Amino acid sequence: MKPAISNNIRKLRFENDEMTQQALADAVGVTRQTVFAIEKGKYSPSLEVAFKIAETFGVTLDKVFQYEGGKQSR
Amino acid sequence: MKSLNMSFEEKSTWVSLAIIIFVFIGYFSQVYEGLISGNLDKAAVMGLFIGAVVSIIVLEIVLHTVIAVLSVKDAGQSTDERDRLFSMRAGNISGWVLGIGVLIIAAYTTMHDLESVWIANLLLFAVLVSQVVSYTLQIFYYRRGY
């Protein structure tokens, strides 16, 4: 089932000195392709990675990820 | 491969899938030909098996070196949580495939009188099918993204 979580990672990357996907991946300990999948809403990271992403951008978790609950698609 | 946005682990999985299919199609076709012609004995089957194992080892080393050279940045990455998740999910399902295959073989061999070399080949076939299922599922998860 496709994850029911959307995110602002792409926007946050551009707001942070146009951080590349690779730079974000290196900062949180995943591959660039995983960052790509997260941005596209295809993959939900673990809590630990989600918190690391938020910490990298210096924002709270809810500024990065939004739970779409009943709107989730199959 | 860059335009397909593949991690090194995904590329590695594609390579391993291709190798295992290629080598063991060759192995089982030779075993089958030998079985039909009646020219195959235990020593010959063992020779073919060792040849298949050596082929796999050599091809894995060579082709993984090639993909590492072609994607230097990605090759330096270690497996991440998504790689481990996909591997575990695929392994969970392929484990069932192997278990069912072994049960079928066990049932078959209790009803038919087979030499040990043929029982070993049936078990090897079950292992290969489960590994192909595992690699295929991992690729499916990578392409789907989740």
Backbone of each chain as ProteinMPNN parsed JSONL, in Angstrom:
{"seq_chain_A": "MKPAISNNIRKLRFENDEMTQQALADAVGVTRQTVFAIEKGKYSPSLEVAFKIAETFGVTLDKVFQYEGGKQSR", "coords_chain_A": {"N_chain_A": [[0.85, -1.196, 0.0], [0.547, 2.184, -0.88], [2.347, 4.678, 0.856], [0.688, 6.775, 3.316], [1.624, 9.309, 3.711], [2.621, 12.58, 3.205], [5.124, 14.998, 2.169], [7.416, 17.798, 2.659], [9.95, 17.831, 1.704], [11.445, 18.334, -0.634], [10.993, 21.061, -1.052], [12.026, 22.085, 1.331], [14.686, 21.361, 1.01], [15.512, 23.054, -1.073], [15.188, 25.441, 0.19], [17.212, 25.362, 1.968], [19.915, 26.264, 1.163], [19.771, 25.101, -1.347], [20.123, 22.327, -1.052], [21.35, 19.194, -2.075], [19.884, 16.01, -3.066], [21.659, 13.983, -2.55], [23.314, 15.112, -0.599], [21.507, 15.393, 1.518], [20.89, 12.718, 1.876], [23.368, 11.706, 2.716], [23.552, 13.045, 5.114], [21.553, 11.91, 6.701], [21.925, 9.221, 6.558], [21.006, 7.435, 4.553], [20.446, 6.115, 1.203], [20.769, 8.025, -1.867], [18.744, 7.382, -3.611], [16.788, 6.468, -1.885], [16.073, 8.835, -0.59], [14.985, 10.114, -2.8], [12.783, 8.406, -3.266], [11.363, 8.863, -0.906], [10.739, 11.61, -1.15], [9.044, 11.496, -3.331], [6.898, 10.387, -2.197], [6.676, 7.684, -2.131], [7.886, 6.015, -0.352], [7.89, 5.458, 3.121], [9.899, 6.715, 5.598], [11.747, 5.327, 8.415], [11.032, 6.151, 11.866], [13.321, 7.113, 13.07], [14.915, 7.99, 10.906], [13.176, 9.883, 9.855], [13.13, 11.776, 11.934], [15.803, 12.518, 11.855], [15.918, 13.764, 9.37], [14.253, 15.971, 9.812], [15.765, 17.223, 11.801], [18.062, 17.839, 10.366], [17.127, 19.871, 8.712], [16.475, 21.641, 10.625], [13.933, 21.942, 11.687], [10.648, 21.144, 13.056], [9.154, 17.842, 13.208], [6.571, 17.766, 12.092], [6.667, 19.799, 10.298], [7.947, 18.748, 8.221], [6.793, 16.261, 7.499], [3.487, 15.126, 6.677], [0.58, 13.559, 7.739], [-1.747, 11.77, 5.887], [-3.903, 10.228, 6.46], [-7.164, 9.178, 6.097], [-7.145, 9.661, 3.409], [-5.495, 7.957, 2.108], [-4.09, 6.092, -0.598], [-4.493, 3.085, -2.566]], "CA_chain_A": [[0.0, 0.0, 0.0], [1.357, 3.389, -0.969], [2.316, 5.377, 2.147], [-0.29, 7.851, 3.441], [2.347, 10.441, 4.295], [3.222, 13.502, 2.242], [6.247, 15.708, 2.795], [7.915, 19.034, 2.043], [11.413, 17.699, 1.696], [12.033, 19.014, -1.806], [10.919, 22.515, -0.774], [12.977, 22.358, 2.408], [16.045, 21.264, 0.461], [15.794, 24.28, -1.821], [15.286, 26.555, 1.146], [18.449, 25.184, 2.725], [21.056, 26.392, 0.242], [19.596, 24.171, -2.466], [20.755, 21.057, -0.676], [21.071, 18.109, -3.025], [19.368, 14.779, -2.478], [22.813, 13.234, -2.057], [23.756, 15.731, 0.659], [20.527, 15.01, 2.543], [21.071, 11.283, 2.102], [24.583, 11.544, 3.524], [23.31, 13.594, 6.453], [20.649, 11.064, 7.498], [22.365, 7.823, 6.529], [20.311, 6.574, 3.584], [20.941, 6.338, -0.155], [20.103, 9.117, -2.605], [17.527, 6.818, -4.193], [15.788, 6.43, -0.812], [15.595, 10.218, -0.454], [14.121, 10.325, -3.969], [11.531, 7.678, -3.037], [10.642, 9.557, 0.171], [10.201, 12.867, -1.727], [7.942, 11.16, -4.24], [5.798, 9.825, -1.414], [6.568, 6.244, -2.374], [8.457, 5.279, 0.766], [7.844, 6.129, 4.419], [11.114, 6.362, 6.35], [11.574, 4.982, 9.827], [10.948, 7.319, 12.76], [14.673, 7.639, 13.294], [15.32, 8.741, 9.704], [12.288, 11.042, 9.773], [13.632, 12.772, 12.895], [17.104, 13.013, 11.369], [15.63, 14.703, 8.279], [13.764, 17.207, 10.437], [16.901, 17.84, 12.496], [18.95, 18.392, 9.329], [16.545, 21.131, 8.248], [16.278, 22.516, 11.773], [12.5, 22.162, 11.898], [9.974, 20.039, 13.743], [8.767, 16.737, 12.327], [5.329, 18.055, 11.367], [6.963, 20.736, 9.203], [8.512, 17.947, 7.131], [5.873, 15.2, 7.083], [2.074, 15.29, 6.99], [-0.145, 12.294, 7.632], [-2.966, 12.009, 5.121], [-4.952, 9.419, 7.058], [-8.199, 8.54, 5.294], [-6.992, 9.923, 1.983], [-4.459, 7.114, 1.551], [-4.498, 5.389, -1.811], [-3.966, 1.72, -2.731]], "C_chain_A": [[0.883, 1.242, 0.0], [1.232, 4.154, 0.354], [1.337, 6.545, 2.148], [0.347, 9.101, 4.028], [2.923, 11.291, 3.18], [4.342, 14.271, 2.953], [6.645, 16.937, 1.994], [9.419, 18.999, 1.842], [12.038, 18.46, 0.529], [12.092, 20.519, -1.574], [11.941, 22.896, 0.298], [14.418, 22.276, 1.923], [16.413, 22.552, -0.276], [15.94, 25.478, -0.9], [16.556, 26.488, 1.975], [19.637, 25.133, 1.762], [20.999, 25.39, -0.911], [20.351, 22.852, -2.231], [20.378, 19.982, -1.694], [20.496, 16.903, -2.289], [20.522, 13.971, -1.875], [23.279, 13.788, -0.717], [22.805, 15.361, 1.798], [20.692, 13.529, 2.89], [22.288, 11.024, 2.994], [24.357, 12.007, 4.963], [22.481, 12.651, 7.324], [20.965, 9.585, 7.411], [21.535, 6.895, 5.657], [20.911, 6.846, 2.21], [20.174, 7.49, -0.818], [18.779, 8.635, -3.168], [16.42, 6.704, -3.139], [15.222, 7.823, -0.572], [14.629, 10.537, -1.594], [12.762, 9.665, -3.746], [10.696, 8.342, -1.936], [9.985, 10.823, -0.377], [9.001, 12.605, -2.605], [6.745, 10.579, -3.497], [5.635, 8.331, -1.596], [7.037, 5.438, -1.173], [8.36, 6.106, 2.036], [9.079, 5.738, 5.219], [10.768, 5.927, 7.762], [11.49, 6.277, 10.641], [12.319, 7.974, 12.917], [15.118, 8.5, 12.108], [14.47, 9.992, 9.562], [12.771, 12.151, 10.709], [14.968, 13.364, 12.434], [16.898, 14.022, 10.238], [15.179, 16.04, 8.852], [14.911, 17.95, 11.118], [17.856, 18.487, 11.5], [18.448, 19.745, 8.849], [16.309, 22.112, 9.389], [14.815, 22.871, 12.016], [11.914, 20.982, 12.653], [9.474, 19.026, 12.71], [7.542, 17.091, 11.487], [5.541, 19.09, 10.263], [7.514, 19.979, 7.989], [7.479, 16.966, 6.577], [4.449, 15.508, 7.523], [1.358, 13.958, 6.744], [-1.488, 12.539, 6.948], [-4.11, 11.09, 5.496], [-5.894, 8.762, 6.09], [-8.068, 8.758, 3.819], [-6.001, 8.981, 1.329], [-5.001, 6.291, 0.4], [-3.874, 4.022, -1.864], [-3.248, 1.576, -4.085]], "O_chain_A": [[1.837, 1.345, 0.772], [0.138, 4.265, 0.906], [1.164, 7.223, 1.135], [-0.299, 9.86, 4.751], [3.63, 10.785, 2.308], [4.486, 14.2, 4.173], [6.275, 17.101, 0.832], [10.074, 20.041, 1.815], [13.045, 19.147, 0.696], [13.099, 21.167, -1.857], [12.632, 23.908, 0.178], [15.272, 23.038, 2.376], [17.516, 23.071, -0.108], [16.707, 26.402, -1.168], [16.929, 27.469, 2.619], [20.27, 24.093, 1.581], [22.024, 24.9, -1.385], [21.091, 22.358, -3.082], [19.225, 19.885, -2.114], [20.603, 16.785, -1.069], [20.374, 13.354, -0.821], [23.601, 13.027, 0.196], [23.244, 15.053, 2.906], [20.638, 13.144, 4.058], [22.227, 10.212, 3.918], [24.902, 11.433, 5.905], [22.676, 12.592, 8.538], [20.351, 8.776, 8.106], [21.373, 5.716, 5.972], [21.782, 7.704, 2.067], [19.086, 7.869, -0.385], [17.803, 9.384, -3.203], [15.241, 6.83, -3.467], [14.017, 7.975, -0.371], [13.585, 11.153, -1.381], [11.72, 10.27, -3.998], [9.469, 8.379, -2.022], [8.813, 11.083, -0.106], [8.052, 13.388, -2.628], [5.705, 10.31, -4.097], [4.592, 7.767, -1.264], [6.623, 4.292, -0.998], [8.695, 7.29, 2.048], [9.289, 4.556, 5.491], [9.652, 6.129, 8.24], [11.834, 7.355, 10.156], [12.458, 9.197, 12.9], [15.633, 9.603, 12.291], [14.979, 11.05, 9.19], [12.816, 13.32, 10.326], [15.223, 14.556, 12.602], [17.616, 15.018, 10.155], [15.651, 17.1, 8.441], [15.009, 19.173, 11.016], [18.397, 19.561, 11.762], [19.237, 20.658, 8.606], [15.983, 23.276, 9.156], [14.5, 23.963, 12.489], [12.574, 19.966, 12.867], [9.385, 19.314, 11.517], [7.481, 16.756, 10.304], [4.689, 19.243, 9.388], [7.541, 20.504, 6.876], [7.303, 16.845, 5.365], [4.224, 16.074, 8.593], [1.511, 13.328, 5.698], [-2.265, 13.397, 7.367], [-5.185, 11.17, 4.901], [-5.488, 7.88, 5.333], [-8.779, 8.131, 3.033], [-5.677, 9.141, 0.152], [-6.153, 5.855, 0.389], [-2.821, 3.806, -1.265], [-2.74, 0.501, -4.403]]}, "seq_chain_B": "MKSLNMSFEEKSTWVSLAIIIFVFIGYFSQVYEGLISGNLDKAAVMGLFIGAVVSIIVLEIVLHTVIAVLSVKDAGQSTDERDRLFSMRAGNISGWVLGIGVLIIAAYTTMHDLESVWIANLLLFAVLVSQVVSYTLQIFYYRRGY", "coords_chain_B": {"N_chain_B": [[21.495, 3.559, -16.664], [21.389, 5.465, -14.663], [19.267, 7.129, -15.276], [17.159, 5.517, -14.572], [17.245, 5.665, -11.919], [18.531, 3.914, -9.999], [19.659, 2.365, -7.051], [22.848, 1.166, -5.836], [22.47, -1.294, -4.643], [20.112, -2.192, -5.87], [20.943, -2.428, -8.523], [22.83, -4.406, -8.131], [21.166, -6.507, -7.397], [19.718, -6.954, -9.747], [21.821, -7.845, -11.369], [22.654, -10.189, -10.006], [20.325, -11.717, -10.229], [20.176, -12.09, -13.014], [22.531, -13.532, -13.423], [22.148, -15.905, -11.932], [19.956, -17.041, -13.21], [20.949, -17.354, -15.829], [23.232, -19.049, -15.473], [22.138, -21.326, -14.249], [20.175, -22.17, -16.0], [21.802, -23.115, -18.007], [23.145, -25.128, -16.554], [21.028, -26.942, -15.72], [19.969, -27.609, -18.189], [22.039, -29.054, -19.333], [22.216, -31.153, -17.519], [19.72, -32.28, -17.906], [19.896, -33.073, -20.627], [21.889, -34.978, -20.393], [20.603, -36.798, -18.774], [18.53, -37.685, -20.444], [19.995, -38.81, -22.525], [21.317, -40.745, -21.175], [23.941, -40.582, -20.469], [24.925, -39.506, -18.167], [26.584, -39.572, -15.106], [27.105, -39.743, -11.515], [29.545, -38.457, -11.005], [29.846, -36.83, -13.228], [27.661, -35.116, -12.938], [28.396, -33.87, -10.571], [30.648, -32.553, -11.479], [29.491, -30.739, -13.296], [28.002, -29.252, -11.485], [29.975, -28.095, -9.821], [31.229, -26.576, -11.754], [29.143, -24.79, -12.336], [28.928, -23.405, -9.892], [31.471, -22.204, -9.706], [31.316, -20.622, -11.99], [29.284, -18.853, -11.264], [30.515, -17.505, -9.118], [32.71, -16.247, -10.387], [31.383, -14.667, -12.342], [29.807, -13.048, -10.67], [31.79, -11.565, -9.32], [33.092, -10.259, -11.469], [30.985, -8.864, -12.83], [29.894, -7.313, -10.766], [32.054, -5.718, -10.201], [32.16, -4.282, -12.568], [29.69, -2.818, -12.469], [30.212, -1.347, -10.212], [32.34, 0.258, -11.021], [31.1, 1.703, -13.046], [29.238, 3.142, -11.625], [30.402, 4.83, -9.492], [29.931, 6.563, -7.292], [27.563, 5.598, -6.146], [28.321, 3.033, -5.495], [29.84, 3.29, -3.275], [28.087, 3.549, -1.219], [26.562, 2.208, 1.71], [24.239, -0.463, 2.55], [20.929, 0.637, 3.108], [18.048, 1.431, 5.233], [15.839, 0.988, 3.595], [16.773, -0.795, 1.662], [17.304, -3.001, 3.326], [14.744, -3.527, 4.287], [13.332, -4.243, 1.932], [14.773, -6.515, 1.246], [14.239, -8.18, 3.431], [11.451, -8.46, 3.265], [11.172, -9.742, 0.796], [12.623, -12.033, 1.311], [11.069, -13.238, 3.226], [8.825, -14.105, 1.797], [10.032, -15.702, -0.185], [11.061, -17.642, 1.391], [8.857, -19.151, 2.083], [8.272, -20.175, -0.433], [10.493, -21.819, -0.826], [10.137, -23.606, 1.306], [7.678, -24.853, 0.627], [8.433, -25.987, -1.779], [10.385, -27.829, -0.941], [8.803, -29.52, 0.611], [7.113, -30.614, -1.329], [9.006, -31.982, -2.858], [9.917, -33.787, -0.956], [7.606, -35.301, -0.557], [7.312, -36.354, -3.113], [9.664, -37.877, -3.408], [9.302, -39.832, -1.511], [7.497, -41.407, -2.674], [8.61, -42.268, -5.011], [11.38, -44.051, -6.289], [14.346, -42.663, -6.13], [17.701, -41.876, -7.116], [20.269, -40.539, -5.001], [21.618, -38.367, -6.185], [19.776, -37.225, -7.904], [17.774, -36.452, -6.182], [19.195, -34.509, -4.836], [19.531, -32.66, -6.916], [16.88, -31.923, -7.381], [16.317, -30.622, -4.969], [18.182, -28.57, -5.169], [17.096, -27.206, -7.33], [14.738, -26.276, -6.15], [15.818, -24.487, -4.272], [16.963, -22.632, -6.029], [14.719, -21.647, -7.409], [13.402, -20.376, -5.296], [15.287, -18.41, -4.717], [15.307, -16.939, -7.09], [12.71, -15.967, -6.963], [12.999, -14.347, -4.696], [14.92, -12.378, -5.544], [13.482, -11.285, -7.7], [11.229, -10.229, -6.433], [12.45, -8.292, -4.812], [13.37, -6.515, -6.77], [10.922, -5.738, -7.841], [9.875, -4.348, -5.611], [11.744, -2.256, -5.439], [11.309, -0.929, -7.921], [8.651, -0.236, -7.656], [8.831, 1.348, -5.438], [8.113, 1.167, -2.78]], "CA_chain_B": [[20.966, 3.114, -15.367], [21.178, 6.612, -13.8], [17.941, 7.653, -15.512], [16.221, 4.655, -13.88], [17.381, 5.996, -10.502], [18.764, 2.686, -9.254], [20.742, 2.327, -6.077], [23.807, 0.106, -6.117], [21.863, -2.561, -4.214], [19.167, -2.631, -6.891], [21.737, -2.888, -9.668], [23.422, -5.676, -7.707], [20.103, -7.509, -7.425], [19.488, -7.265, -11.167], [22.974, -8.638, -11.835], [22.597, -11.523, -9.381], [19.196, -12.434, -10.831], [20.561, -12.491, -14.368], [23.582, -14.563, -13.331], [21.614, -17.172, -11.431], [19.109, -17.607, -14.265], [21.818, -17.744, -16.945], [24.09, -20.196, -15.125], [21.424, -22.561, -13.946], [19.544, -22.682, -17.225], [22.861, -23.909, -18.621], [23.384, -26.331, -15.736], [19.928, -27.908, -15.777], [19.788, -28.118, -19.556], [23.052, -30.1, -19.525], [21.811, -32.301, -16.694], [18.567, -32.903, -18.585], [20.41, -33.749, -21.832], [22.605, -36.173, -19.934], [19.598, -37.739, -18.258], [17.825, -38.246, -21.6], [20.914, -39.642, -23.315], [21.836, -41.811, -20.313], [25.399, -40.451, -20.358], [25.29, -38.731, -16.987], [26.717, -40.278, -13.847], [27.244, -38.846, -10.366], [30.758, -37.653, -11.143], [29.584, -35.811, -14.251], [26.752, -34.128, -12.343], [29.191, -33.092, -9.617], [31.481, -31.664, -12.291], [28.641, -29.651, -13.792], [27.622, -28.416, -10.34], [31.146, -27.289, -9.443], [31.372, -25.593, -12.831], [28.114, -23.761, -12.16], [29.284, -22.595, -8.721], [32.631, -21.377, -10.082], [30.822, -19.615, -12.948], [28.555, -17.834, -10.514], [31.483, -16.706, -8.355], [33.467, -15.402, -11.324], [30.471, -13.669, -12.926], [29.435, -12.085, -9.612], [32.932, -10.673, -9.088], [33.336, -9.433, -12.659], [29.874, -7.942, -13.13], [29.77, -6.326, -9.691], [33.143, -4.757, -10.41], [31.731, -3.414, -13.678], [28.673, -1.846, -12.032], [30.847, -0.444, -9.246], [33.133, 1.221, -11.794], [30.176, 2.564, -13.795], [28.504, 4.016, -10.689], [31.349, 4.917, -8.373], [29.339, 7.223, -6.115], [26.566, 4.715, -5.529], [28.982, 1.825, -5.003], [30.391, 3.569, -1.96], [27.038, 3.595, -0.207], [26.218, 0.934, 2.349], [22.805, -0.717, 2.468], [20.179, 1.462, 4.058], [16.869, 0.772, 5.795], [14.953, 0.567, 2.522], [17.389, -2.012, 1.108], [17.108, -4.098, 4.288], [13.301, -3.822, 4.317], [12.969, -4.975, 0.713], [15.409, -7.828, 1.337], [13.51, -8.989, 4.423], [10.11, -8.771, 2.731], [11.337, -10.732, -0.279], [13.085, -13.262, 1.933], [9.929, -13.821, 3.931], [7.999, -14.804, 0.808], [10.816, -16.754, -0.854], [11.2, -18.726, 2.374], [7.672, -19.994, 1.898], [8.454, -20.877, -1.715], [11.462, -22.894, -0.581], [9.516, -24.607, 2.184], [6.685, -25.618, -0.132], [9.187, -26.786, -2.748], [11.012, -28.96, -0.233], [7.737, -30.461, 0.999], [6.69, -31.315, -2.552], [10.079, -32.911, -3.205], [9.909, -34.855, 0.053], [6.465, -36.172, -0.851], [7.598, -37.055, -4.372], [10.734, -38.867, -3.239], [8.845, -40.976, -0.706], [6.654, -42.251, -3.531], [9.395, -42.736, -6.149], [12.732, -44.471, -5.924], [15.31, -41.825, -6.856], [19.076, -41.845, -6.612], [20.531, -39.334, -4.208], [22.054, -37.246, -7.026], [18.589, -36.568, -8.465], [17.125, -35.751, -5.062], [19.998, -33.296, -4.61], [19.219, -31.7, -7.98], [15.534, -31.382, -7.144], [16.445, -29.656, -3.873], [18.891, -27.414, -5.724], [16.118, -26.482, -8.138], [13.85, -25.552, -5.217], [16.593, -23.362, -3.735], [17.112, -21.636, -7.094], [13.421, -21.006, -7.643], [13.135, -19.441, -4.187], [16.204, -17.271, -4.846], [14.794, -16.125, -8.2], [11.541, -15.258, -6.416], [13.505, -13.302, -3.792], [15.498, -11.284, -6.343], [12.415, -10.651, -8.491], [10.418, -9.408, -5.521], [13.224, -7.112, -4.417], [13.344, -5.595, -7.911], [9.558, -5.203, -7.884], [9.745, -3.338, -4.556], [12.559, -1.095, -5.828], [10.656, -0.22, -9.018], [7.426, 0.356, -7.14], [9.293, 2.386, -4.513], [7.762, 0.864, -1.381]], "C_chain_B": [[20.692, 4.322, -14.472], [19.764, 7.136, -13.99], [16.889, 6.787, -14.866], [16.322, 4.83, -12.379], [17.557, 4.757, -9.639], [19.896, 2.859, -8.278], [21.692, 1.19, -6.461], [23.21, -1.251, -5.742], [20.875, -3.087, -5.264], [19.907, -3.156, -8.114], [22.334, -4.259, -9.359], [22.4, -6.803, -7.78], [19.784, -7.926, -8.854], [20.585, -8.192, -11.705], [22.905, -10.058, -11.295], [21.464, -12.351, -9.961], [19.575, -12.951, -12.211], [21.58, -13.635, -14.331], [22.979, -15.907, -12.941], [20.726, -17.836, -12.495], [19.98, -18.148, -15.395], [22.6, -19.016, -16.621], [23.272, -21.46, -14.931], [20.504, -23.039, -15.06], [20.556, -23.578, -17.931], [23.084, -25.22, -17.877], [22.26, -27.357, -15.926], [19.671, -28.423, -17.189], [20.816, -29.221, -19.846], [22.717, -31.343, -18.718], [20.675, -33.058, -17.383], [19.016, -33.679, -19.822], [21.111, -35.051, -21.447], [21.662, -37.244, -19.435], [18.9, -38.453, -19.422], [18.733, -39.209, -22.372], [21.478, -40.801, -22.504], [23.337, -41.749, -20.107], [25.859, -39.784, -19.069], [25.408, -39.616, -15.757], [26.96, -39.246, -12.739], [28.439, -37.917, -10.53], [30.543, -36.521, -12.145], [28.682, -34.714, -13.696], [27.518, -33.244, -11.356], [30.08, -32.105, -10.365], [30.709, -30.469, -12.812], [28.287, -28.684, -12.661], [28.781, -27.507, -9.913], [31.392, -26.207, -10.492], [30.387, -24.454, -12.695], [28.473, -22.833, -10.999], [30.453, -21.661, -9.051], [32.196, -20.27, -11.045], [30.113, -18.487, -12.225], [29.525, -16.916, -9.786], [32.222, -15.741, -9.283], [32.57, -14.296, -11.899], [30.058, -12.62, -11.893], [30.566, -11.073, -9.418], [33.094, -9.71, -10.272], [32.22, -8.398, -12.85], [29.657, -6.923, -12.016], [30.894, -5.3, -9.756], [32.759, -3.768, -11.508], [30.715, -2.373, -13.197], [29.248, -0.894, -10.989], [31.653, 0.627, -9.958], [32.202, 2.209, -12.523], [29.391, 3.5, -12.886], [29.292, 4.118, -9.396], [30.71, 5.502, -7.108], [28.387, 6.288, -5.383], [27.223, 3.491, -4.903], [29.535, 2.031, -3.597], [29.362, 3.567, -0.845], [26.833, 2.224, 0.424], [24.707, 0.738, 2.219], [22.096, 0.143, 3.507], [18.9, 0.743, 4.478], [15.922, 0.261, 4.714], [15.473, -0.715, 1.862], [17.103, -3.198, 2.027], [15.64, -4.503, 4.364], [12.898, -4.667, 3.121], [13.537, -6.393, 0.742], [14.649, -8.736, 2.304], [12.135, -9.399, 3.906], [10.204, -9.889, 1.698], [11.751, -12.08, 0.31], [11.969, -13.991, 2.663], [9.074, -14.656, 2.967], [8.77, -15.946, 0.158], [11.074, -17.924, 0.094], [10.035, -19.692, 2.283], [7.787, -20.811, 0.604], [9.397, -22.054, -1.536], [10.849, -24.004, 0.262], [8.515, -25.486, 1.437], [7.387, -26.519, -1.149], [9.808, -28.012, -2.106], [9.958, -29.989, 0.172], [7.268, -31.277, -0.207], [7.732, -32.368, -2.937], [10.103, -34.08, -2.226], [8.783, -35.837, -0.229], [6.754, -37.012, -2.093], [8.617, -38.17, -4.165], [10.32, -40.032, -2.341], [8.03, -41.938, -1.563], [7.425, -42.828, -4.715], [10.817, -43.042, -5.69], [13.743, -43.673, -6.742], [16.696, -41.979, -6.257], [19.327, -40.517, -5.918], [20.919, -38.137, -5.07], [20.847, -36.502, -7.608], [17.784, -35.864, -7.391], [17.866, -34.443, -4.796], [19.684, -32.24, -5.674], [17.82, -31.108, -7.839], [15.575, -30.325, -6.038], [17.151, -28.39, -4.35], [17.935, -26.562, -6.555], [15.177, -25.67, -7.253], [14.558, -24.331, -4.631], [16.701, -22.25, -4.781], [15.806, -20.912, -7.376], [13.144, -19.989, -6.53], [14.052, -18.223, -4.288], [15.769, -16.358, -5.994], [13.581, -15.32, -7.733], [12.007, -14.1, -5.533], [14.051, -12.113, -4.572], [14.411, -10.53, -7.113], [11.553, -9.746, -7.619], [11.158, -8.147, -5.103], [13.212, -6.079, -5.523], [11.967, -4.949, -8.04], [9.384, -4.094, -6.834], [10.543, -2.079, -4.908], [11.852, -0.277, -6.908], [9.375, 0.46, -8.55], [7.759, 1.487, -6.169], [9.028, 2.077, -3.055], [7.431, -0.607, -1.182]], "O_chain_B": [[19.838, 4.23, -13.59], [19.114, 7.54, -13.026], [15.788, 7.279, -14.62], [15.565, 4.209, -11.634], [16.829, 4.562, -8.665], [20.946, 3.413, -8.601], [21.368, 0.357, -7.308], [23.421, -2.24, -6.443], [20.813, -4.291, -5.512], [19.549, -4.192, -8.673], [22.346, -5.152, -10.206], [22.728, -7.921, -8.178], [19.601, -9.11, -9.137], [20.314, -9.176, -12.393], [23.078, -11.02, -12.043], [21.617, -13.556, -10.164], [19.325, -14.111, -12.538], [21.495, -14.582, -15.112], [23.275, -16.929, -13.56], [20.75, -19.057, -12.652], [19.774, -19.268, -15.862], [22.62, -19.954, -17.419], [23.658, -22.536, -15.388], [20.094, -24.2, -15.063], [20.215, -24.665, -18.397], [23.198, -26.284, -18.487], [22.525, -28.513, -16.256], [19.207, -29.55, -17.365], [20.505, -30.201, -20.522], [22.915, -32.464, -19.188], [20.662, -34.288, -17.438], [18.575, -34.806, -20.045], [20.941, -36.082, -22.097], [21.884, -38.437, -19.639], [18.705, -39.668, -19.389], [18.302, -40.276, -22.811], [22.052, -41.734, -23.067], [23.951, -42.709, -19.64], [27.049, -39.524, -18.894], [24.467, -40.324, -15.398], [27.012, -38.042, -12.992], [28.353, -36.727, -10.228], [31.0, -35.398, -11.936], [28.905, -33.529, -13.948], [27.318, -32.031, -11.309], [30.246, -30.962, -9.939], [31.191, -29.337, -12.781], [28.272, -27.467, -12.846], [28.596, -26.313, -9.676], [31.72, -25.068, -10.16], [30.734, -23.293, -12.908], [28.337, -21.615, -11.111], [30.425, -20.477, -8.716], [32.645, -19.129, -10.936], [30.315, -17.312, -12.532], [29.381, -15.694, -9.826], [32.338, -14.552, -8.984], [32.962, -13.129, -11.934], [29.971, -11.435, -12.214], [30.323, -9.868, -9.359], [33.217, -8.499, -10.088], [32.486, -7.207, -13.011], [29.276, -5.786, -12.29], [30.697, -4.138, -9.4], [33.003, -2.567, -11.39], [30.86, -1.185, -13.484], [28.811, 0.253, -10.896], [31.65, 1.784, -9.539], [32.493, 3.402, -12.601], [28.926, 4.548, -13.335], [28.91, 3.576, -8.359], [30.92, 5.002, -6.003], [28.404, 6.199, -4.156], [26.74, 2.969, -3.898], [29.682, 1.081, -2.828], [29.715, 3.58, 0.335], [26.921, 1.202, -0.256], [23.985, 1.655, 1.827], [22.586, 0.349, 4.617], [18.69, -0.416, 4.124], [15.278, -0.773, 4.887], [14.693, -1.612, 1.543], [16.709, -4.269, 1.565], [15.326, -5.686, 4.491], [12.211, -5.678, 3.266], [12.88, -7.347, 0.324], [14.442, -9.917, 2.025], [11.708, -10.539, 4.084], [9.431, -10.847, 1.718], [11.289, -13.131, -0.133], [11.939, -15.221, 2.705], [8.66, -15.769, 3.291], [8.228, -17.035, -0.03], [11.281, -19.056, -0.345], [10.21, -20.906, 2.394], [7.437, -21.99, 0.569], [9.138, -23.152, -2.03], [11.018, -25.189, -0.028], [8.507, -26.707, 1.595], [6.989, -27.666, -1.355], [9.76, -29.107, -2.666], [10.197, -31.193, 0.084], [7.055, -32.485, -0.106], [7.39, -33.495, -3.293], [10.289, -35.229, -2.627], [8.971, -37.051, -0.154], [6.482, -38.212, -2.128], [8.453, -39.274, -4.684], [10.923, -41.104, -2.403], [7.886, -43.116, -1.237], [6.958, -43.769, -5.357], [11.369, -42.371, -4.818], [13.971, -43.972, -7.914], [16.85, -42.185, -5.054], [18.683, -39.509, -6.21], [20.587, -37.002, -4.727], [20.895, -35.284, -7.784], [17.184, -34.818, -7.636], [17.249, -33.403, -4.562], [19.584, -31.055, -5.358], [17.601, -29.934, -8.14], [14.95, -29.271, -6.151], [16.768, -27.279, -3.984], [17.97, -25.333, -6.483], [14.856, -24.523, -7.563], [13.959, -23.263, -4.509], [16.548, -21.071, -4.46], [15.795, -19.695, -7.562], [12.704, -18.872, -6.801], [13.629, -17.111, -3.974], [15.855, -15.136, -5.878], [13.44, -14.143, -8.063], [11.466, -12.997, -5.616], [13.689, -10.969, -4.297], [14.416, -9.3, -7.172], [11.193, -8.638, -8.017], [10.574, -7.065, -5.045], [13.061, -4.888, -5.253], [11.86, -3.754, -8.314], [8.82, -3.038, -7.123], [10.067, -0.964, -4.696], [11.804, 0.949, -6.815], [9.048, 1.568, -8.976], [7.031, 2.478, -6.099], [9.657, 2.667, -2.176], [7.117, -1.024, -0.067]]}, "name": "protein", "num_of_chains": 2, "seq": "MKPAISNNIRKLRFENDEMTQQALADAVGVTRQTVFAIEKGKYSPSLEVAFKIAETFGVTLDKVFQYEGGKQSRMKSLNMSFEEKSTWVSLAIIIFVFIGYFSQVYEGLISGNLDKAAVMGLFIGAVVSIIVLEIVLHTVIAVLSVKDAGQSTDERDRLFSMRAGNISGWVLGIGVLIIAAYTTMHDLESVWIANLLLFAVLVSQVVSYTLQIFYYRRGY"}
